Amino acid sequence: MLDLDMSPYAGFVWPAWGVSAVVLGALAARAGMAARRWSAELKRLEAEE
Amino acid sequence: MFGLANPDRFLRFTRPLMPAVWGLAVMLLAAATWLAFAAPEDYQQGDTVRIMFVHVPAASVGLAAYAALGVSSFFALVFRHPLADAAARAAALPGAAFTALALITGSLWGKPMWGAWWAWGDARLMSVLILFLFYLGYMALRASIDDETRAARAAAVLGLVGLVNLPIVKFSVDWWNTLHQPASLLRADGPAMPPVYLTPLLTMMAAWGLFFLAVWLTAIRTEIVRRRVVSIRARRALEA
Protein backbone atom coordinates (compact mmCIF):
# COMPACT_ATOMS: atom_id res chain seq x y z
CA MET A 1 0.00 0.00 0.00
CA LEU A 2 1.26 3.49 -0.80
CA ASP A 3 2.04 5.89 2.03
CA LEU A 4 1.16 9.41 0.85
CA ASP A 5 0.89 11.04 4.27
CA MET A 6 4.21 12.88 4.55
CA SER A 7 3.42 14.79 7.75
CA PRO A 8 5.19 16.45 9.41
CA TYR A 9 7.63 16.70 6.47
CA ALA A 10 5.17 17.24 3.59
CA GLY A 11 6.59 20.75 3.05
CA PHE A 12 9.97 19.21 2.21
CA VAL A 13 9.11 15.88 0.56
CA TRP A 14 6.52 17.09 -1.98
CA PRO A 15 8.58 20.08 -3.21
CA ALA A 16 11.58 17.74 -3.72
CA TRP A 17 9.50 15.35 -5.80
CA GLY A 18 7.64 18.20 -7.52
CA VAL A 19 10.75 20.01 -8.68
CA SER A 20 12.22 16.70 -9.84
CA ALA A 21 9.12 15.92 -11.89
CA VAL A 22 9.11 19.41 -13.42
CA VAL A 23 12.82 19.25 -14.36
CA LEU A 24 12.57 15.75 -15.84
CA GLY A 25 9.47 16.77 -17.78
CA ALA A 26 11.15 19.95 -19.03
CA LEU A 27 14.26 18.01 -20.15
CA ALA A 28 12.13 15.50 -22.07
CA ALA A 29 9.98 18.23 -23.64
CA ARG A 30 13.00 20.31 -24.66
CA ALA A 31 14.77 17.30 -26.18
CA GLY A 32 11.67 16.34 -28.15
CA MET A 33 10.92 19.87 -29.37
CA ALA A 34 14.52 20.53 -30.45
CA ALA A 35 14.65 17.19 -32.30
CA ARG A 36 11.44 17.95 -34.18
CA ARG A 37 12.48 21.53 -34.97
CA TRP A 38 15.89 20.68 -36.46
CA SER A 39 14.62 17.59 -38.31
CA ALA A 40 11.90 19.70 -39.93
CA GLU A 41 14.43 22.37 -40.90
CA LEU A 42 16.79 19.79 -42.43
CA LYS A 43 13.94 18.23 -44.41
CA ARG A 44 12.90 21.67 -45.66
CA LEU A 45 16.44 22.52 -46.80
CA GLU A 46 16.98 19.12 -48.43
CA ALA A 47 13.64 19.41 -50.24
CA GLU A 48 14.81 22.71 -51.74
CA GLU A 49 17.93 21.11 -53.22
CA MET B 1 31.74 -0.10 -31.86
CA PHE B 2 34.15 2.43 -33.38
CA GLY B 3 31.97 2.45 -36.50
CA LEU B 4 29.37 4.33 -34.44
CA ALA B 5 31.76 7.26 -34.33
CA ASN B 6 30.54 7.99 -37.84
CA PRO B 7 27.58 10.41 -37.42
CA ASP B 8 25.53 8.74 -40.19
CA ARG B 9 25.99 5.30 -38.68
CA PHE B 10 25.24 6.70 -35.24
CA LEU B 11 21.93 8.13 -36.49
CA ARG B 12 21.02 4.86 -38.23
CA PHE B 13 21.97 2.72 -35.22
CA THR B 14 20.19 4.81 -32.59
CA ARG B 15 16.98 5.56 -34.52
CA PRO B 16 15.24 2.22 -33.77
CA LEU B 17 16.59 2.25 -30.20
CA MET B 18 15.11 5.58 -29.17
CA PRO B 19 11.45 4.53 -28.56
CA ALA B 20 12.65 1.55 -26.48
CA VAL B 21 15.04 3.66 -24.38
CA TRP B 22 12.39 6.35 -23.75
CA GLY B 23 9.69 3.77 -23.04
CA LEU B 24 11.87 1.79 -20.64
CA ALA B 25 12.93 4.96 -18.84
CA VAL B 26 9.30 6.05 -18.30
CA MET B 27 8.23 2.57 -17.14
CA LEU B 28 11.16 2.31 -14.72
CA LEU B 29 10.42 5.81 -13.38
CA ALA B 30 6.80 4.82 -12.71
CA ALA B 31 7.82 1.55 -11.02
CA ALA B 32 10.51 3.25 -8.92
CA THR B 33 8.07 5.98 -7.82
CA TRP B 34 5.62 3.30 -6.70
CA LEU B 35 8.36 1.51 -4.74
CA ALA B 36 9.53 4.81 -3.20
CA PHE B 37 6.09 5.55 -1.73
CA ALA B 38 5.41 1.93 -0.78
CA ALA B 39 8.52 1.85 1.46
CA PRO B 40 7.90 2.46 5.17
CA GLU B 41 9.06 5.71 6.77
CA ASP B 42 12.48 5.55 8.35
CA TYR B 43 12.67 5.35 12.15
CA GLN B 44 15.12 8.28 12.26
CA GLN B 45 14.43 10.32 9.11
CA GLY B 46 10.67 9.77 8.97
CA ASP B 47 9.20 10.48 5.52
CA THR B 48 12.19 12.62 4.52
CA VAL B 49 13.84 9.33 3.54
CA ARG B 50 11.74 9.60 0.37
CA ILE B 51 13.73 12.69 -0.63
CA MET B 52 16.76 10.36 -0.85
CA PHE B 53 15.02 8.47 -3.66
CA VAL B 54 15.31 11.57 -5.87
CA HIS B 55 18.39 13.19 -4.31
CA VAL B 56 20.81 10.26 -4.68
CA PRO B 57 19.86 9.47 -8.33
CA ALA B 58 20.10 13.19 -9.23
CA ALA B 59 23.59 13.43 -7.71
CA SER B 60 24.77 10.15 -9.29
CA VAL B 61 23.52 11.08 -12.75
CA GLY B 62 24.92 14.62 -12.38
CA LEU B 63 28.35 13.09 -11.76
CA ALA B 64 27.99 10.45 -14.50
CA ALA B 65 26.89 13.10 -17.00
CA TYR B 66 30.00 15.15 -16.25
CA ALA B 67 32.16 12.04 -16.70
CA ALA B 68 30.49 11.60 -20.12
CA LEU B 69 31.10 15.28 -20.91
CA GLY B 70 34.76 15.08 -19.82
CA VAL B 71 35.59 11.86 -21.68
CA SER B 72 33.81 13.14 -24.81
CA SER B 73 35.76 16.41 -24.48
CA PHE B 74 39.00 14.40 -24.38
CA PHE B 75 38.15 12.62 -27.65
CA ALA B 76 36.98 15.89 -29.20
CA LEU B 77 40.20 17.63 -28.21
CA VAL B 78 42.68 14.87 -29.10
CA PHE B 79 41.01 13.34 -32.19
CA ARG B 80 38.92 16.39 -33.16
CA HIS B 81 36.00 14.10 -33.74
CA PRO B 82 32.72 15.95 -34.38
CA LEU B 83 30.56 13.25 -32.76
CA ALA B 84 32.60 13.42 -29.55
CA ASP B 85 32.09 17.19 -29.45
CA ALA B 86 28.35 16.74 -30.08
CA ALA B 87 28.23 14.19 -27.23
CA ALA B 88 30.01 16.57 -24.85
CA ARG B 89 27.71 19.46 -25.75
CA ALA B 90 24.60 17.28 -25.44
CA ALA B 91 25.56 16.15 -21.91
CA ALA B 92 25.98 19.67 -20.52
CA LEU B 93 22.38 20.85 -20.06
CA PRO B 94 20.90 17.62 -18.64
CA GLY B 95 23.99 17.22 -16.44
CA ALA B 96 23.57 20.74 -15.09
CA ALA B 97 19.85 20.11 -14.49
CA PHE B 98 20.53 16.89 -12.55
CA THR B 99 23.25 18.55 -10.48
CA ALA B 100 20.93 21.47 -9.69
CA LEU B 101 18.29 18.94 -8.62
CA ALA B 102 20.83 17.24 -6.34
CA LEU B 103 21.57 20.60 -4.70
CA ILE B 104 17.89 21.57 -4.34
CA THR B 105 16.65 18.21 -3.06
CA GLY B 106 19.67 17.92 -0.75
CA SER B 107 18.79 21.31 0.68
CA LEU B 108 15.15 20.23 1.17
CA TRP B 109 16.40 17.19 3.08
CA GLY B 110 19.03 19.13 5.03
CA LYS B 111 16.65 21.67 6.56
CA PRO B 112 14.53 19.18 8.57
CA MET B 113 17.43 16.78 9.28
CA TRP B 114 20.42 19.12 9.85
CA GLY B 115 18.46 22.23 10.71
CA ALA B 116 20.11 24.13 7.83
CA TRP B 117 19.37 24.59 4.12
CA TRP B 118 23.07 24.86 3.30
CA ALA B 119 26.49 24.59 4.97
CA TRP B 120 29.20 26.67 3.28
CA GLY B 121 32.03 24.79 4.98
CA ASP B 122 30.84 21.35 3.91
CA ALA B 123 33.21 19.72 1.40
CA ARG B 124 30.56 17.56 -0.32
CA LEU B 125 28.12 20.44 -0.74
CA MET B 126 30.82 22.79 -2.01
CA SER B 127 32.35 20.27 -4.44
CA VAL B 128 28.88 19.57 -5.93
CA LEU B 129 28.28 23.32 -6.21
CA ILE B 130 31.63 23.60 -8.05
CA LEU B 131 30.50 20.76 -10.34
CA PHE B 132 27.36 22.79 -11.14
CA LEU B 133 29.52 25.87 -11.82
CA PHE B 134 31.69 23.81 -14.22
CA TYR B 135 28.54 22.89 -16.14
CA LEU B 136 27.44 26.54 -16.26
CA GLY B 137 30.95 27.63 -17.30
CA TYR B 138 31.06 25.02 -20.06
CA MET B 139 27.73 26.17 -21.52
CA ALA B 140 28.56 29.86 -21.12
CA LEU B 141 31.95 29.42 -22.81
CA ARG B 142 30.40 27.63 -25.79
CA ALA B 143 27.75 30.33 -26.11
CA SER B 144 30.24 33.19 -25.84
CA ILE B 145 32.39 32.27 -28.87
CA ASP B 146 30.81 32.66 -32.31
CA ASP B 147 33.27 30.38 -34.15
CA GLU B 148 31.92 26.89 -33.34
CA THR B 149 35.31 25.18 -33.81
CA ARG B 150 37.06 27.55 -31.41
CA ALA B 151 34.14 27.35 -28.99
CA ALA B 152 34.28 23.55 -29.05
CA ARG B 153 38.04 23.50 -28.36
CA ALA B 154 37.87 26.02 -25.51
CA ALA B 155 34.90 24.23 -23.94
CA ALA B 156 36.64 20.85 -24.28
CA VAL B 157 39.64 22.16 -22.30
CA LEU B 158 37.29 23.39 -19.57
CA GLY B 159 35.41 20.09 -19.68
CA LEU B 160 38.65 18.17 -19.16
CA VAL B 161 39.77 20.41 -16.28
CA GLY B 162 36.44 19.79 -14.56
CA LEU B 163 37.11 16.03 -14.48
CA VAL B 164 39.52 16.71 -11.60
CA ASN B 165 36.52 17.65 -9.47
CA LEU B 166 34.78 14.25 -9.82
CA PRO B 167 36.98 12.26 -7.40
CA ILE B 168 36.87 15.26 -5.04
CA VAL B 169 33.06 15.05 -5.01
CA LYS B 170 33.12 11.28 -4.50
CA PHE B 171 35.75 11.15 -1.75
CA SER B 172 35.04 14.50 -0.07
CA VAL B 173 33.09 12.70 2.67
CA ASP B 174 36.13 10.49 3.37
CA TRP B 175 38.85 13.13 3.08
CA TRP B 176 37.21 15.80 5.24
CA ASN B 177 34.86 16.00 8.19
CA THR B 178 31.53 16.94 6.67
CA LEU B 179 27.89 17.22 7.69
CA HIS B 180 27.09 14.98 4.72
CA GLN B 181 26.93 11.32 5.62
CA PRO B 182 29.62 8.97 4.23
CA ALA B 183 29.00 6.71 1.23
CA SER B 184 26.15 4.28 1.88
CA LEU B 185 26.06 2.42 -1.47
CA LEU B 186 29.60 2.01 -2.86
CA ARG B 187 31.38 0.64 0.22
CA ALA B 188 33.92 -2.14 0.64
CA ASP B 189 31.58 -4.01 3.01
CA GLY B 190 28.44 -3.56 0.87
CA PRO B 191 25.54 -1.09 1.00
CA ALA B 192 24.69 0.29 4.44
CA MET B 193 20.93 0.23 4.09
CA PRO B 194 18.21 -2.43 4.36
CA PRO B 195 16.65 -3.91 1.19
CA VAL B 196 13.38 -2.10 1.87
CA TYR B 197 15.16 1.17 0.98
CA LEU B 198 17.91 -0.26 -1.24
CA THR B 199 15.44 -1.71 -3.79
CA PRO B 200 13.54 1.54 -4.53
CA LEU B 201 16.79 3.52 -4.49
CA LEU B 202 18.57 1.26 -7.00
CA THR B 203 15.45 1.10 -9.19
CA MET B 204 15.21 4.90 -9.16
CA MET B 205 18.93 5.23 -9.97
CA ALA B 206 18.48 2.87 -12.93
CA ALA B 207 15.43 4.87 -14.06
CA TRP B 208 17.20 8.22 -13.85
CA GLY B 209 20.27 6.78 -15.57
CA LEU B 210 18.13 5.48 -18.42
CA PHE B 211 16.25 8.78 -18.57
CA PHE B 212 19.56 10.65 -18.91
CA LEU B 213 20.63 8.21 -21.64
CA ALA B 214 17.37 8.88 -23.53
CA VAL B 215 17.76 12.68 -23.25
CA TRP B 216 21.48 12.51 -24.11
CA LEU B 217 21.07 10.29 -27.18
CA THR B 218 18.18 12.46 -28.42
CA ALA B 219 20.29 15.59 -27.93
CA ILE B 220 23.31 14.06 -29.74
CA ARG B 221 21.08 13.10 -32.67
CA THR B 222 19.62 16.63 -32.70
CA GLU B 223 23.10 18.16 -32.60
CA ILE B 224 24.17 16.11 -35.64
CA VAL B 225 21.08 17.28 -37.53
CA ARG B 226 21.62 20.90 -36.42
CA ARG B 227 25.20 20.82 -37.75
CA ARG B 228 23.96 19.57 -41.10
CA VAL B 229 21.50 22.47 -41.23
CA VAL B 230 24.28 24.94 -40.35
CA SER B 231 26.53 23.36 -42.99
CA ILE B 232 23.86 23.58 -45.73
CA ARG B 233 23.10 27.19 -44.80
CA ALA B 234 26.82 28.07 -44.90
CA ARG B 235 27.27 26.39 -48.30
CA ARG B 236 24.28 28.26 -49.70
CA ALA B 237 25.58 31.54 -48.33
CA LEU B 238 28.88 30.92 -50.14
CA GLU B 239 27.13 30.02 -53.39
CA ALA B 240 24.86 33.08 -53.25
HADDOCK unambig.tbl for C-alpha pairs under 7 A between the chains (distance, minus, plus):
assign (segid A and resid 1 and name CA) (segid B and resid 38 and name CA) 5.80 0.50 0.50
assign (segid A and resid 2 and name CA) (segid B and resid 37 and name CA) 5.34 0.50 0.50
assign (segid A and resid 2 and name CA) (segid B and resid 38 and name CA) 4.44 0.50 0.50
assign (segid A and resid 3 and name CA) (segid B and resid 37 and name CA) 5.54 0.50 0.50
assign (segid A and resid 3 and name CA) (segid B and resid 38 and name CA) 5.91 0.50 0.50
assign (segid A and resid 4 and name CA) (segid B and resid 37 and name CA) 6.78 0.50 0.50
assign (segid A and resid 6 and name CA) (segid B and resid 47 and name CA) 5.62 0.50 0.50
assign (segid A and resid 9 and name CA) (segid B and resid 47 and name CA) 6.48 0.50 0.50
assign (segid A and resid 9 and name CA) (segid B and resid 48 and name CA) 6.42 0.50 0.50
assign (segid A and resid 12 and name CA) (segid B and resid 108 and name CA) 5.38 0.50 0.50
assign (segid A and resid 12 and name CA) (segid B and resid 109 and name CA) 6.80 0.50 0.50
assign (segid A and resid 13 and name CA) (segid B and resid 48 and name CA) 5.98 0.50 0.50
assign (segid A and resid 13 and name CA) (segid B and resid 50 and name CA) 6.81 0.50 0.50
assign (segid A and resid 13 and name CA) (segid B and resid 51 and name CA) 5.75 0.50 0.50
assign (segid A and resid 16 and name CA) (segid B and resid 51 and name CA) 6.30 0.50 0.50
assign (segid A and resid 16 and name CA) (segid B and resid 105 and name CA) 5.13 0.50 0.50
assign (segid A and resid 16 and name CA) (segid B and resid 108 and name CA) 6.55 0.50 0.50
assign (segid A and resid 17 and name CA) (segid B and resid 54 and name CA) 6.94 0.50 0.50
assign (segid A and resid 20 and name CA) (segid B and resid 101 and name CA) 6.58 0.50 0.50
assign (segid A and resid 27 and name CA) (segid B and resid 94 and name CA) 6.82 0.50 0.50
assign (segid A and resid 28 and name CA) (segid B and resid 215 and name CA) 6.40 0.50 0.50
assign (segid A and resid 31 and name CA) (segid B and resid 215 and name CA) 6.23 0.50 0.50
assign (segid A and resid 31 and name CA) (segid B and resid 218 and name CA) 6.32 0.50 0.50
assign (segid A and resid 31 and name CA) (segid B and resid 219 and name CA) 6.03 0.50 0.50
assign (segid A and resid 34 and name CA) (segid B and resid 222 and name CA) 6.81 0.50 0.50
assign (segid A and resid 35 and name CA) (segid B and resid 222 and name CA) 5.01 0.50 0.50
assign (segid A and resid 38 and name CA) (segid B and resid 222 and name CA) 6.67 0.50 0.50
assign (segid A and resid 38 and name CA) (segid B and resid 225 and name CA) 6.29 0.50 0.50
assign (segid A and resid 38 and name CA) (segid B and resid 226 and name CA) 5.74 0.50 0.50
assign (segid A and resid 39 and name CA) (segid B and resid 225 and name CA) 6.52 0.50 0.50
assign (segid A and resid 42 and name CA) (segid B and resid 225 and name CA) 6.98 0.50 0.50
assign (segid A and resid 42 and name CA) (segid B and resid 229 and name CA) 5.56 0.50 0.50
